[in-house]
Amino acid sequence: MFVVNSYVLAVVLCVVTMLCWGSWGNTQKLATKSWRYELFYWDYVIGIVVFSLLMGFTLGSHGEVGRSFVADLQQVSPTTVAWIAMGGIIFNLSNILLSASVSLAGMSVAFPVGVGLALVLGVIQTYILQSKGNPVLLFLGVAFVVVAIVVNGMASARMRQGLSGSRKGIGLAVVAGVLMSCFYYFVAKGMDLDNFEHPAAGLATPYTAFFIFAMGIFLSNFLWGTIAMRHPVEGSPVGYGAYFKGSWRLHGVGMLGGCIWGLGTLLSYICAGKAGAAVSYALGQGAPMVAAAWGVFIWREFKGGGKTVNALLTVMFASFILGLALIVVAGGS
């Protein structure tokens, strides 16, 4: 199977993770012009599962080191499956709650609160699990990324003057952030982060872990997705019949979104062994800034914001770049 043996390559692939996690939302933006989010989400989940199988039978099965995908899947212990599947279940719930928060309070509230909280709590948890890297530089870098996320929220808020975020939306973002900070911990518990080439018996390689994680997302979506469809935070309930009325293009866009997110997630798992789980997680959680870049430069969401908003955006990107640089240096220390 393909493994990463260079810290530099691990960091580069972690940046790819960040780009994927921050870019898949563009597919949702394209699809939901004529497609309910709850329906798009099913295609997104299916795309993740399909991609996990594709990677398992290609990169996860060819090479001179490590166990192949099928062999590894056959030997994983029930405990390992439970840990990783729980990570998928928790992630799926957190992602749906964050989306609900966006619909109620807006991205300017939901993402700084939810993703910012997930970043802080998640790095602490993963560093406890695997104390790798310089803790001072690591957490200083995290602090700068958090500043960037908060400043992004301030800029968004100025663009939304006159719109108030609901307390319910803020509450959902907090719950989503806490849950999102936990899922990576559960997945990491099911992998031998110190030796991907010859992992301990019963533990999973990144490819097997990603497949189990994807199945946890898919199976749990019959619960979380159904609840979201029958009790939406906005609009009327939607049934499964509406899903089958969607065009192939709409389904394809949703699955593409799942593949993009899946690529980022798999690379995050693969790089965790060399870069460290905390560094891998922290770099990936810079994705909100990537999403902000799409919004600023492509979708022009901040057009007409004025000098104050432009100044906030400058501070945001500067803090983001400095934070990532500190995290990279911390992992190499």
Helices and strands as residue ranges (DSSP letters): H 7-23, H 25-31, H 37-57, H 69-75, H 78-105, H 107-129, H 135-159, H 167-189, H 206-230, H 240-243, H 248-275, H 277-284, H 287-293, I 294-298, H 306-332
